[in-house]
């Protein structure tokens, strides 16, 4: 499998590319086998909230955009987007980050 993991304070994004069998097993690992709710994290307000993993997009692409699976720590949103732009998939960041921002906004309203 190839891809990247971008670690950003409010939103960590995992992108994996691989064949159907690899994708199926990895998806099951991330969404079912790992108990994300058991780990508690702090939100920007300092309150403890349960951790979670959300599938943002699943589909096929013409070619692989990443080499081996690498981790990248990005302290700013701009650096994270530039990392994806370098690999010509900045829309992955836009989709994941906008979903995280909208979810935080909904949590503060409720």
MDTraj code that builds the backbone (N, CA, C; nanometers):
import mdtraj as md
import numpy as np

residues = "UNK UNK UNK UNK UNK UNK UNK UNK UNK UNK UNK UNK UNK UNK UNK UNK UNK UNK UNK UNK UNK UNK UNK UNK UNK UNK UNK UNK UNK UNK UNK UNK UNK UNK UNK UNK UNK UNK UNK UNK UNK UNK UNK UNK UNK UNK UNK UNK UNK UNK UNK UNK UNK UNK UNK UNK UNK UNK UNK UNK UNK UNK UNK UNK UNK UNK UNK UNK UNK UNK UNK UNK UNK UNK UNK UNK UNK UNK UNK UNK UNK UNK UNK UNK UNK UNK UNK UNK UNK UNK UNK UNK UNK UNK UNK UNK UNK UNK UNK UNK UNK UNK UNK UNK UNK UNK UNK UNK UNK UNK".split()
xyz = np.array([
    [0.0838, -0.1178, 0.0000],
    [0.0000, 0.0000, 0.0000],
    [0.0886, 0.1245, 0.0000],
    [0.0387, 0.2275, -0.0621],
    [0.1082, 0.3557, -0.0635],
    [0.0152, 0.4609, -0.0056],
    [0.0697, 0.5776, 0.0260],
    [-0.0147, 0.6843, 0.0784],
    [0.0611, 0.7754, 0.1711],
    [-0.0133, 0.8463, 0.2549],
    [0.0485, 0.9368, 0.3519],
    [-0.0448, 0.9568, 0.4703],
    [0.0148, 0.9985, 0.5806],
    [-0.0591, 1.0351, 0.7008],
    [-0.0167, 1.1773, 0.7358],
    [-0.1126, 1.2689, 0.7346],
    [-0.0840, 1.4080, 0.7681],
    [-0.1392, 1.4335, 0.9077],
    [-0.0505, 1.4722, 0.9992],
    [-0.0876, 1.4987, 1.1375],
    [-0.1009, 1.6491, 1.1567],
    [-0.2230, 1.6948, 1.1764],
    [-0.2554, 1.8350, 1.1968],
    [-0.3318, 1.8421, 1.3288],
    [-0.3186, 1.9471, 1.4089],
    [-0.3803, 1.9504, 1.5418],
    [-0.5309, 1.9202, 1.5455],
    [-0.6099, 1.9721, 1.4540],
    [-0.7545, 1.9505, 1.4590],
    [-0.8031, 1.8359, 1.3720],
    [-0.7207, 1.7904, 1.2774],
    [-0.7684, 1.6931, 1.1792],
    [-0.6501, 1.6134, 1.1247],
    [-0.6438, 1.4864, 1.1548],
    [-0.5406, 1.3999, 1.0986],
    [-0.6006, 1.3264, 0.9791],
    [-0.5280, 1.3226, 0.8687],
    [-0.5789, 1.2630, 0.7454],
    [-0.4900, 1.1463, 0.7054],
    [-0.5523, 1.0305, 0.6796],
    [-0.4811, 0.9119, 0.6334],
    [-0.5283, 0.8829, 0.4914],
    [-0.4352, 0.8792, 0.3978],
    [-0.4650, 0.8457, 0.2583],
    [-0.3923, 0.7169, 0.2264],
    [-0.4652, 0.6163, 0.1801],
    [-0.4019, 0.4910, 0.1412],
    [-0.4458, 0.4552, 0.0003],
    [-0.3506, 0.4018, -0.0749],
    [-0.3769, 0.3569, -0.2112],
    [-0.3318, 0.2125, -0.2208],
    [-0.4133, 0.1309, -0.2839],
    [-0.3778, -0.0096, -0.2966],
    [-0.4846, -0.0851, -0.3725],
    [-0.4653, -0.2151, -0.3825],
    [-0.5605, -0.2999, -0.4526],
    [-0.6857, -0.3243, -0.3709],
    [-0.7864, -0.3858, -0.4314],
    [-0.9147, -0.4068, -0.3630],
    [-0.9043, -0.4882, -0.2341],
    [-0.8225, -0.5918, -0.2340],
    [-0.8090, -0.6757, -0.1152],
    [-0.7400, -0.5981, -0.0026],
    [-0.6348, -0.5245, -0.0365],
    [-0.5645, -0.4436, 0.0632],
    [-0.6573, -0.3368, 0.1198],
    [-0.7317, -0.2704, 0.0330],
    [-0.8226, -0.1646, 0.0769],
    [-0.9293, -0.2189, 0.1709],
    [-0.9839, -0.3346, 0.1370],
    [-1.0890, -0.3947, 0.2201],
    [-1.0368, -0.4241, 0.3608],
    [-0.9190, -0.4830, 0.3696],
    [-0.8617, -0.5169, 0.4999],
    [-0.8251, -0.3919, 0.5797],
    [-0.7703, -0.2905, 0.5125],
    [-0.7321, -0.1675, 0.5816],
    [-0.8547, -0.0903, 0.6294],
    [-0.9581, -0.0885, 0.5477],
    [-1.0827, -0.0208, 0.5862],
    [-1.1443, -0.0878, 0.7084],
    [-1.1442, -0.2203, 0.7105],
    [-1.1972, -0.2937, 0.8256],
    [-1.1156, -0.2646, 0.9514],
    [-0.9840, -0.2579, 0.9367],
    [-0.8967, -0.2261, 1.0499],
    [-0.9290, -0.0883, 1.1066],
    [-0.9331, 0.0112, 1.0213],
    [-0.9513, 0.1498, 1.0663],
    [-1.0922, 0.1760, 1.1213],
    [-1.1953, 0.1196, 1.0582],
    [-1.3328, 0.1531, 1.0966],
    [-1.3950, 0.0573, 1.1973],
    [-1.3462, -0.0669, 1.2046],
    [-1.4109, -0.1654, 1.2920],
    [-1.3214, -0.2182, 1.4032],
    [-1.2005, -0.2579, 1.3682],
    [-1.1164, -0.3263, 1.4661],
    [-1.0540, -0.2334, 1.5693],
    [-1.0108, -0.1152, 1.5283],
    [-0.9528, -0.0200, 1.6235],
    [-1.0667, 0.0495, 1.6965],
    [-1.0634, 0.0479, 1.8271],
    [-1.1680, 0.1101, 1.9093],
    [-1.1287, 0.2547, 1.9374],
    [-1.1578, 0.3438, 1.8455],
    [-1.1191, 0.4848, 1.8559],
    [-1.1852, 0.5529, 1.9749],
    [-1.3072, 0.5135, 2.0097],
    [-1.3827, 0.5808, 2.1159],
    [-1.3187, 0.5637, 2.2530],
    [-1.2363, 0.4595, 2.2699],
    [-1.1725, 0.4354, 2.3991],
    [-1.0653, 0.5393, 2.4302],
    [-1.0128, 0.6028, 2.3282],
    [-0.9099, 0.7057, 2.3454],
    [-0.9780, 0.8421, 2.3546],
    [-0.9456, 0.9186, 2.4566],
    [-1.0074, 1.0502, 2.4768],
    [-0.9067, 1.1573, 2.4362],
    [-0.9522, 1.2547, 2.3570],
    [-0.8671, 1.3655, 2.3135],
    [-0.9282, 1.4968, 2.3591],
    [-0.8488, 1.6023, 2.3561],
    [-0.9000, 1.7345, 2.3953],
    [-0.9319, 1.8155, 2.2707],
    [-1.0478, 1.8791, 2.2715],
    [-1.0862, 1.9656, 2.1603],
    [-1.0207, 2.1027, 2.1789],
    [-1.0359, 2.1944, 2.0831],
    [-0.9710, 2.3258, 2.0954],
    [-1.0112, 2.4042, 2.2214],
    [-1.1289, 2.3756, 2.2786],
    [-1.1735, 2.4436, 2.4002],
    [-1.1150, 2.3820, 2.5266],
    [-1.0447, 2.2678, 2.5129],
    [-0.9854, 2.2017, 2.6276],
    [-1.0745, 2.0957, 2.6903],
    [-1.1902, 2.0711, 2.6321],
    [-1.2800, 1.9682, 2.6854],
    [-1.2412, 1.8330, 2.6269],
    [-1.2582, 1.7281, 2.7077],
    [-1.2258, 1.5947, 2.6610],
    [-1.3428, 1.5371, 2.5825],
    [-1.3126, 1.4857, 2.4632],
    [-1.4137, 1.4259, 2.3768],
    [-1.3606, 1.2913, 2.3268],
    [-1.4494, 1.1966, 2.2956],
    [-1.4023, 1.0683, 2.2439],
    [-1.3405, 1.0851, 2.1043],
    [-1.2381, 1.0089, 2.0784],
    [-1.1716, 1.0102, 1.9485],
    [-1.2584, 0.9358, 1.8474],
    [-1.2374, 0.9586, 1.7179],
    [-1.3150, 0.8852, 1.6174],
    [-1.2417, 0.8816, 1.4853],
    [-1.2837, 0.7909, 1.3997],
    [-1.2288, 0.7751, 1.2658],
    [-1.3461, 0.7760, 1.1692],
    [-1.3370, 0.8595, 1.0656],
    [-1.4468, 0.8754, 0.9696],
    [-1.3925, 0.8527, 0.8295],
    [-1.4640, 0.7740, 0.7497],
    [-1.4284, 0.7551, 0.6094],
    [-1.4807, 0.8753, 0.5324],
    [-1.3907, 0.9502, 0.4688],
    [-1.4293, 1.0715, 0.3982],
    [-1.4585, 1.0424, 0.2521],
    [-1.3756, 0.9624, 0.1867],
    [-1.3948, 0.9322, 0.0459],
    [-1.3354, 0.7971, 0.0140],
    [-1.4015, 0.7264, -0.0767],
    [-1.3524, 0.5966, -0.1214],
    [-1.3823, 0.5866, -0.2698],
    [-1.2843, 0.5461, -0.3479],
    [-1.3053, 0.5365, -0.4919],
    [-1.1781, 0.4943, -0.5615],
    [-1.1781, 0.5095, -0.6938],
    [-1.0621, 0.4710, -0.7726],
    [-1.0006, 0.5941, -0.8372],
    [-0.8716, 0.5856, -0.8611],
    [-0.8031, 0.6925, -0.9327],
    [-0.7206, 0.6289, -1.0440],
    [-0.6818, 0.7107, -1.1398],
    [-0.6123, 0.6607, -1.2575],
    [-0.4746, 0.6038, -1.2234],
    [-0.4018, 0.6720, -1.1362],
    [-0.2699, 0.6258, -1.0967],
    [-0.2471, 0.6567, -0.9494],
    [-0.1440, 0.5947, -0.8933],
    [-0.1088, 0.6231, -0.7543],
    [-0.0383, 0.7579, -0.7474],
    [-0.0721, 0.8346, -0.6457],
    [-0.0157, 0.9680, -0.6310],
    [0.0943, 0.9752, -0.5259],
    [0.1111, 0.8714, -0.4470],
    [0.2104, 0.8712, -0.3397],
    [0.3050, 0.7533, -0.3583],
    [0.4226, 0.7662, -0.2998],
    [0.5172, 0.6547, -0.2974],
    [0.4849, 0.5688, -0.1763],
    [0.5863, 0.5361, -0.0997],
    [0.5630, 0.4561, 0.0200],
    [0.4851, 0.5361, 0.1240],
    [0.4253, 0.4674, 0.2190],
    [0.3459, 0.5317, 0.3233],
    [0.4370, 0.6129, 0.4155],
    [0.4136, 0.7456, 0.4219],
    [0.4970, 0.8340, 0.5040],
    [0.4099, 0.9191, 0.5943],
    [0.4684, 0.9598, 0.7065],
    [0.4009, 1.0481, 0.8016],
    [0.4552, 1.1889, 0.7848],
    [0.3648, 1.2877, 0.7924],
    [0.4048, 1.4279, 0.7802],
    [0.3351, 1.5077, 0.8897],
    [0.4122, 1.5777, 0.9722],
    [0.3556, 1.6632, 1.0764],
    [0.3445, 1.8043, 1.0197],
    [0.2227, 1.8578, 1.0209],
    [0.1976, 1.9908, 0.9655],
    [0.1371, 2.0794, 1.0739],
    [0.2136, 2.1770, 1.1247],
    [0.1611, 2.2641, 1.2297],
    [0.0571, 2.3642, 1.1800],
    [0.0567, 2.3926, 1.0489],
    [-0.0422, 2.4880, 0.9956],
    [-0.1228, 2.4234, 0.8843],
    [-0.2407, 2.4797, 0.8625],
    [-0.3286, 2.4302, 0.7566],
    [-0.2628, 2.4477, 0.6194],
    [-0.1918, 2.5574, 0.6038],
    [-0.1262, 2.5875, 0.4762],
    [-0.0225, 2.4814, 0.4401],
    [0.0578, 2.4389, 0.5366],
    [0.1583, 2.3352, 0.5110],
    [0.0935, 2.2019, 0.4744],
    [-0.0166, 2.1699, 0.5409],
    [-0.0866, 2.0447, 0.5111],
    [-0.1404, 2.0467, 0.3682],
    [-0.2023, 2.1575, 0.3298],
    [-0.2583, 2.1670, 0.1944],
    [-0.1466, 2.1641, 0.0903],
    [-0.0342, 2.2291, 0.1183],
    [0.0787, 2.2281, 0.0250],
    [0.1349, 2.0876, 0.0060],
    [0.1346, 2.0076, 0.1139],
    [0.1826, 1.8696, 0.1027],
    [0.0958, 1.7915, 0.0043],
    [-0.0347, 1.8057, 0.0153],
    [-0.1247, 1.7364, -0.0773],
    [-0.1138, 1.7952, -0.2182],
    [-0.0941, 1.9272, -0.2273],
    [-0.0813, 1.9922, -0.3585],
    [0.0427, 1.9420, -0.4316],
    [0.1495, 1.9159, -0.3575],
    [0.2727, 1.8631, -0.4157],
    [0.2475, 1.7294, -0.4851],
    [0.1519, 1.6537, -0.4325],
    [0.1171, 1.5237, -0.4902],
    [-0.0053, 1.5319, -0.5828],
    [-0.0507, 1.6538, -0.6119],
    [-0.1630, 1.6812, -0.7027],
    [-0.2967, 1.6250, -0.6534],
    [-0.3167, 1.6219, -0.5223],
    [-0.4441, 1.5753, -0.4656],
    [-0.4886, 1.6662, -0.3513],
    [-0.4777, 1.7982, -0.3687],
    [-0.5148, 1.8894, -0.2610],
    [-0.6634, 1.8800, -0.2264],
    [-0.7446, 1.8266, -0.3183],
    [-0.8867, 1.8101, -0.2888],
    [-0.9103, 1.7086, -0.1763],
    [-0.8172, 1.6167, -0.1538],
    [-0.8291, 1.5256, -0.0394],
    [-0.8275, 1.6049, 0.0913],
    [-0.7344, 1.6991, 0.1015],
    [-0.7248, 1.7817, 0.2225],
    [-0.8497, 1.8683, 0.2371],
    [-0.8926, 1.9311, 0.1286],
    [-1.0100, 2.0185, 0.1342],
    [-1.1321, 1.9425, 0.1845],
    [-1.1524, 1.8220, 0.1336],
    [-1.2677, 1.7412, 0.1724],
    [-1.2616, 1.6996, 0.3189],
    [-1.1479, 1.6509, 0.3633],
    [-1.1343, 1.6043, 0.5020],
    [-1.1406, 1.7201, 0.6005],
    [-1.0696, 1.8285, 0.5721],
    [-1.0638, 1.9410, 0.6654],
    [-1.1969, 2.0138, 0.6736],
    [-1.2656, 2.0303, 0.5613],
    [-1.3956, 2.0978, 0.5654],
    [-1.4963, 2.0155, 0.6458],
    [-1.4904, 1.8832, 0.6347],
    [-1.5782, 1.7980, 0.7148],
    [-1.5493, 1.8105, 0.8630],
    [-1.4221, 1.8188, 0.8997],
    [-1.3848, 1.8327, 1.0401],
    [-1.4277, 1.9679, 1.0949],
    [-1.4118, 2.0736, 1.0167],
    [-1.4510, 2.2079, 1.0607],
    [-1.6020, 2.2169, 1.0769],
    [-1.6771, 2.1624, 0.9828],
    [-1.8236, 2.1636, 0.9927],
    [-1.8715, 2.0837, 1.1127],
    [-1.8065, 1.9727, 1.1400],
    [-1.8445, 1.8906, 1.2563],
    [-1.8195, 1.9643, 1.3861],
    [-1.7061, 2.0353, 1.3952],
    [-1.6780, 2.1149, 1.5158],
    [-1.7787, 2.2258, 1.5321],
    [-1.8201, 2.2859, 1.4219],
    [-1.9198, 2.3929, 1.4277],
    [-2.0543, 2.3385, 1.4764],
    [-2.0923, 2.2211, 1.4314],
    [-2.2170, 2.1592, 1.4747],
    [-2.2118, 2.1241, 1.6228],
    [-2.0955, 2.0798, 1.6709],
    [-2.0813, 2.0454, 1.8126],
    [-2.0966, 2.1673, 1.9018],
    [-2.0470, 2.2837, 1.8573],
    [-2.0572, 2.4040, 1.9392],
    [-2.1998, 2.4585, 1.9396],
    [-2.2759, 2.4348, 1.8336],
    [-2.4148, 2.4810, 1.8278],
    [-2.5023, 2.4016, 1.9232],
    [-2.4784, 2.2711, 1.9322],
    [-2.5638, 2.1846, 2.0138],
    [-2.5418, 2.2015, 2.1583],
])
top = md.Topology()
chain = top.add_chain()
for i, resn in enumerate(residues, 1):
    res = top.add_residue(resn, chain, resSeq=i)
    for name in ("N", "CA", "C"):
        top.add_atom(name, md.element.get_by_symbol(name[0]), res)
traj = md.Trajectory(xyz[None], top)
